[in-house]
Amino acid sequence: MGKVQGGMKCVKYLLFAFNFIFWLSGLLVLAVGLWLRFDPETVELLKDDGAPNTFFIAVYILLGAGGLMMIVGFFGCFGAVRESQCLLASFFACLLIIFGAEITAGVFGFLNKEQIAEEVQKFYSSSISDTSNPNGTIIASIYHKTLNCCGSSTPEVTSVLCADVPEDTQDCLVAIRDFVNEKLHIIGYVGIGIAGVMIIGMIFSMVLCCAIRNSREVI
């Protein structure tokens, strides 16, 4: 069985190093996803029955991508060391699938960014408007404590809960929008970084795969 020589041997070790970094990136994505899922502020705001779960859908996609990246990174390292065309081609295909999934999730999150914020705002508004419901009062109080806000400039969601707060207290609808956008931006930045890493990995894997095939044809 032919072995790659010269510059391709360098590509082989670069691909191995890349896959190790890719595995670490998967671990990082998994850690960020777990942080977003179990972040005390996020859990407090979205844990109750009736709370919108659109935000958590994006988080679960991130968790799945992180776990898959760790598995793919491991097999990529193994394929590079063994110079296996089959493993390298499978590695390339997996990267392409993950890349497509991340692009899809990114487009979904971008197109639904306003919808996610609006769903959380409506959930808050319905809670603070229904002062006769103890659960609604508790939910509204959680939002006020977590986001350091109270009420809204919109008359429909004014409440006695905000009667004694200072006039310069932040509007909760604005605070919710900023909070959701901040979390979604974290997901977006992580996704963009991982997409760039995956493009490099696909290039390396194809170059090495072609080099292995050519070396075997010569022999």
Rosetta blueprint (number, residue, H / E / L):
1 M L
2 G L
3 K L
4 V L
5 Q L
6 G L
7 G H
8 M H
9 K H
10 C H
11 V H
12 K H
13 Y H
14 L H
15 L H
16 F H
17 A H
18 F H
19 N H
20 F H
21 I H
22 F H
23 W H
24 L H
25 S H
26 G H
27 L H
28 L H
29 V H
30 L H
31 A H
32 V H
33 G H
34 L H
35 W H
36 L H
37 R H
38 F H
39 D L
40 P H
41 E H
42 T H
43 V H
44 E H
45 L H
46 L H
47 K L
48 D L
49 D L
50 G L
51 A L
52 P L
53 N L
54 T H
55 F H
56 F H
57 I H
58 A H
59 V H
60 Y H
61 I H
62 L H
63 L H
64 G H
65 A H
66 G H
67 G H
68 L H
69 M H
70 M H
71 I H
72 V H
73 G H
74 F H
75 F H
76 G H
77 C H
78 F H
79 G H
80 A H
81 V H
82 R H
83 E L
84 S L
85 Q H
86 C H
87 L H
88 L H
89 A H
90 S H
91 F H
92 F H
93 A H
94 C H
95 L H
96 L H
97 I H
98 I H
99 F H
100 G H
101 A H
102 E H
103 I H
104 T H
105 A H
106 G H
107 V H
108 F H
109 G H
110 F H
111 L H
112 N L
113 K H
114 E H
115 Q H
116 I H
117 A H
118 E H
119 E H
120 V H
121 Q H
122 K H
123 F H
124 Y H
125 S H
126 S H
127 S H
128 I H
129 S H
130 D L
131 T L
132 S L
133 N L
134 P H
135 N H
136 G H
137 T H
138 I H
139 I H
140 A H
141 S H
142 I H
143 Y H
144 H H
145 K H
146 T H
147 L H
148 N L
149 C E
150 C L
151 G L
152 S L
153 S L
154 T L
155 P H
156 E H
157 V H
158 T L
159 S L
160 V H
161 L H
162 C H
163 A L
164 D L
165 V L
166 P L
167 E L
168 D L
169 T L
170 Q E
171 D L
172 C H
173 L H
174 V H
175 A H
176 I H
177 R H
178 D H
179 F H
180 V H
181 N H
182 E H
183 K H
184 L H
185 H H
186 I H
187 I H
188 G H
189 Y H
190 V H
191 G H
192 I H
193 G H
194 I H
195 A H
196 G H
197 V H
198 M H
199 I H
200 I H
201 G H
202 M H
203 I H
204 F H
205 S H
206 M H
207 V H
208 L H
209 C H
210 C H
211 A H
212 I H
213 R H
214 N H
215 S H
216 R H
217 E H
218 V H
219 I L
